[in-house]
Amino acid sequence: MSDLHLYIGNKNYSSWSLRAWLALKQTGVAFDETVIPLYRDDSSAVLAQYSPSGRVPVLQHRDCTIWESLAIGEYLAELFPDAGLWPKESCARATARAVSNEMHAGFTALRTHLPMDMRARRRQHAGGEAVTKDIGRIIDLWSDCRQRFGEEGRFLFGAYSLADAMYAPVVSRFITYGISVEGLAAEYLDAAWNWPALQTWLGAAQAEPWVIELYDNR
């Protein structure tokens, strides 16, 4: 049994769980995980046993409980400094934090109208101008990071980082909804989607028996 235990929601739908899980995988350390199916009659009661906020993800490390994705990432970056969760260079690191926080706090239209559904392909959405604006900003952000900081690898800041984990659910949405991108953003989308850890998560999502009608019918 590991000292690290991650509690997550359905892998097909839980975007915030995916972010924390990818950060943990990037450390290379062993950890235990428990999937708590969401939107069931007993979900709130089960979540209350592990999560102060009643939400996932939650990381339990010995006597420390962290219940928010970006905070989990920051905790892991401090706990495993050699894992490279943030870029080493100061400007790149500050920019990685900025784009991660922008993802954390923004893109509300995209998150609302394009829910994560990893099993689906070519789903339609009716988000309108607000979603189009979010998509445009994300494509610009990916292209800018790749151009300025991506010389030494295929990801936003060269090597895989917490910024990539934060945008992984968006990468999944672009695949699900068939959103077209070009140039540096397209190269990034391909690299991020085919990242082995994300493909491992995808395989587990496809094998899940649960369906959340709220998301599938949206």
C-alpha positions in Angstrom: 0.0 0.0 0.0 1.3 3.4 -1.0 1.4 6.5 1.2 -0.4 8.4 -1.6 -4.0 7.7 -2.2 -6.0 9.5 -4.9 -9.8 9.6 -4.8 -11.3 10.4 -8.2 -14.6 10.4 -10.1 -15.7 8.6 -13.2 -12.8 8.6 -15.7 -15.0 9.2 -18.6 -16.4 12.4 -17.2 -14.4 13.8 -14.3 -12.0 16.4 -15.8 -10.6 17.6 -12.5 -9.8 14.1 -11.5 -7.9 13.6 -14.7 -5.7 16.6 -14.0 -4.6 15.3 -10.6 -4.1 11.8 -11.8 -1.8 12.9 -14.6 0.2 15.0 -12.2 0.7 12.0 -10.0 1.6 9.7 -12.9 4.2 12.3 -13.9 6.0 11.9 -10.6 6.6 8.2 -11.4 5.8 7.2 -7.8 3.4 4.4 -6.9 0.0 5.5 -5.6 -3.4 3.9 -4.8 -6.6 5.2 -6.4 -10.3 4.8 -5.7 -12.9 5.7 -8.2 -16.1 7.1 -6.7 -18.9 7.0 -9.3 -20.6 10.4 -9.4 -24.3 11.4 -9.6 -25.5 8.3 -7.9 -27.8 8.1 -4.9 -24.9 7.3 -2.6 -22.3 9.5 -4.2 -22.5 12.4 -1.7 -22.4 10.1 1.3 -19.3 8.3 -0.1 -17.6 11.6 -1.0 -18.2 13.0 2.4 -16.0 10.2 3.9 -12.9 11.4 2.0 -13.5 15.0 0.8 -14.0 18.1 2.9 -15.6 19.8 -0.1 -17.6 16.9 -1.1 -15.9 16.9 -4.5 -13.1 15.0 -6.3 -10.2 14.7 -6.7 -8.8 14.3 -3.2 -5.2 13.3 -2.4 -4.5 11.7 0.9 -0.8 11.6 1.9 -0.3 10.3 5.4 -2.0 12.9 7.6 -2.4 15.5 4.8 -5.6 15.8 2.8 -5.6 18.0 -0.4 -9.0 18.4 -2.2 -8.3 20.6 -5.2 -6.5 19.7 -8.4 -4.1 22.6 -8.7 -3.3 22.4 -5.0 -2.6 18.7 -5.5 -0.2 19.6 -8.4 1.6 22.2 -6.3 1.9 19.8 -3.4 3.4 17.1 -5.7 5.8 19.6 -7.2 7.2 20.3 -3.8 7.2 16.7 -2.6 8.9 15.5 -5.8 11.1 18.3 -7.0 13.0 16.1 -9.5 9.7 15.2 -11.3 9.8 18.4 -13.4 6.2 19.3 -12.8 7.0 22.9 -13.4 9.6 24.3 -15.9 13.0 25.1 -14.4 13.4 28.5 -16.1 11.7 31.3 -14.1 9.8 33.0 -17.0 8.6 29.6 -18.3 7.6 28.5 -14.8 5.7 31.7 -14.2 3.9 31.4 -17.5 3.1 27.8 -16.9 1.5 28.8 -13.6 -0.4 31.6 -15.3 -1.9 29.4 -18.1 -2.7 26.7 -15.5 -4.6 29.3 -13.4 -6.3 30.6 -16.5 -7.6 27.1 -17.1 -8.5 26.7 -13.5 -10.6 29.9 -13.3 -11.7 30.4 -16.9 -13.2 28.9 -20.1 -16.6 28.6 -18.4 -18.5 28.4 -21.6 -16.4 25.6 -23.0 -16.6 23.6 -19.8 -20.4 24.1 -19.5 -21.4 23.4 -23.1 -18.7 20.9 -24.0 -18.6 18.5 -21.0 -15.8 15.9 -21.0 -17.0 12.6 -22.5 -14.0 10.6 -23.5 -15.9 7.7 -25.0 -17.8 9.9 -27.5 -16.8 11.2 -30.9 -18.1 14.0 -33.1 -20.6 15.1 -30.5 -22.5 18.3 -31.4 -22.6 21.3 -29.1 -24.6 24.6 -29.1 -22.3 26.9 -27.1 -22.4 29.7 -29.6 -20.1 32.7 -29.6 -18.9 32.3 -26.0 -17.6 28.7 -26.7 -16.0 29.9 -30.0 -14.2 32.6 -28.0 -12.9 30.1 -25.5 -11.7 27.8 -28.2 -9.9 30.6 -29.9 -8.1 31.7 -26.7 -7.0 28.1 -26.0 -5.6 27.7 -29.5 -3.7 31.0 -29.2 -2.4 30.0 -25.8 -1.2 26.6 -27.0 0.5 28.2 -30.0 2.2 30.9 -28.0 3.5 28.5 -25.3 4.8 26.2 -28.0 6.5 29.0 -29.9 8.1 30.6 -26.9 9.0 27.7 -24.6 8.5 24.4 -26.5 11.9 24.0 -28.2 13.0 21.0 -26.2 9.9 18.8 -26.5 6.4 18.5 -27.9 4.5 19.9 -25.0 3.6 23.5 -23.9 6.9 24.0 -22.2 8.9 21.4 -23.9 8.8 18.6 -21.4 5.5 17.5 -19.9 4.4 19.6 -17.0 1.5 20.5 -14.8 0.3 22.9 -17.5 -0.2 20.0 -19.8 -2.1 18.1 -17.1 -4.3 21.1 -16.6 -5.2 21.2 -20.3 -5.6 17.5 -20.9 -9.4 17.5 -20.4 -9.5 20.3 -23.1 -7.5 18.1 -25.4 -10.0 15.4 -24.8 -12.9 17.8 -25.6 -11.3 18.9 -28.8 -11.1 15.2 -29.9 -14.7 14.4 -28.7 -16.3 17.4 -30.4 -14.1 17.3 -33.5 -12.7 20.8 -33.1 -10.2 21.6 -35.9 -6.8 23.2 -35.1 -3.8 23.9 -37.3 -0.1 24.6 -37.0 1.6 24.5 -33.6 -1.7 24.0 -31.8 -2.4 20.9 -34.0 1.1 19.5 -33.2 0.5 20.0 -29.5 -3.0 18.4 -29.7 -1.5 15.3 -31.3 1.3 15.1 -28.7 -0.9 15.7 -25.7 -3.6 13.3 -26.9 -1.2 10.5 -27.5 0.7 11.0 -24.2 0.9 7.4 -22.8 -0.6 8.3 -19.4 -3.6 10.0 -21.0 -4.1 7.0 -23.3 -4.0 4.7 -20.2 -6.8 6.9 -18.6 -8.8 6.7 -21.8 -8.7 2.9 -21.9 -10.0 2.9 -18.3 -12.7 5.4 -19.2 -13.9 3.3 -22.2 -14.1 0.3 -19.9 -16.3 2.0 -17.3 -19.8 0.7 -16.9 -21.4 3.9 -15.7 -23.3 6.5 -17.7 -24.1 9.9 -16.4 -27.3 11.0 -18.3 -26.8 14.6 -17.3 -23.6 14.7 -19.4 -24.5 12.3 -22.2 -27.8 14.2 -23.0 -26.4 17.7 -22.7 
